[in-house]
Amino acid sequence: MFDKKLKGFADPDSILTGVETRSSSPVKIVRDENFVSNIKGIYPCGEGAGYAGGIMSASVDGIKCAISILKS
């Protein structure tokens, strides 16, 4: 459905699609040392979760969360 509004969003050659907004989070979703929130299986990361201040730090935080998921 989103591809109909934004042509190319669901391109078959895409490996990863990320959404970026123009705002940051006024709150921080608490997570433990393994990057997991109080809801098992939920890994809050990046700017929207309150763990980054820009696109680069959000990317790095996302990589850290992905590594944590792979380890679990």
N, C-alpha and C positions, 0 to 999 in steps of 0.2 A: 504494500500500500504506500509506503514512504517513497518508493522508487517512482511512483506515478507523480508525486509532487516535486521530487528532486531527482530528475533523470540521472542515472548513473550511480545512485546510492547503493543499489543492489547489484553492482557490476559483477559478473561471474569471475572476473579476474582478481577481484578483491580478496585479500587474505584476511585483513582485519579492518573493521570499520569502527571509528570512534566518533562520539558525539561531543562537541564542544559548545559551551554556552558562554554568554558574555557576563556572567556573574559568578561570584564565589559564595561559598557556604558561610552563613553567619553562625553555624553550629559545627561541632566536631562529633562525629559518630565514634563512640568509644570502641576500641578494639584491644585485644590482648597482644602479647609478645609474638604470637603466631599470626597476627593480622586478622583474627576472627572477631566478629562482634559478639554481643550476648545472644545472638541467634545463630546457632550452629550452621555453618556452611555459607554464611554471609561475610564477605570480605570487603568492608568499606575502604575505598582507596581514592586517591586523587584529590583534586580541588573541591569537588562537590561534597566529599566526606570530611573536609576540613584538614586534610593532610598534605596539601601542596599550595603553592602560591603562584603557579604559572604552568604553562604547558610542559616545560621540561621537567620540573619537579613532579608534576602529575604523572608523566611518563615513567619516571624512575620509580615512583611509588607503586605504579601499576605493575612494573616488572618485579618489584619486591613481593607484592601480593601474589603474583603468578608463581614465583619460586616457592613461596610458602604453601600454595595449593598443591604444587607438584610434590612437595615433601610430605604432605599429609596423606 
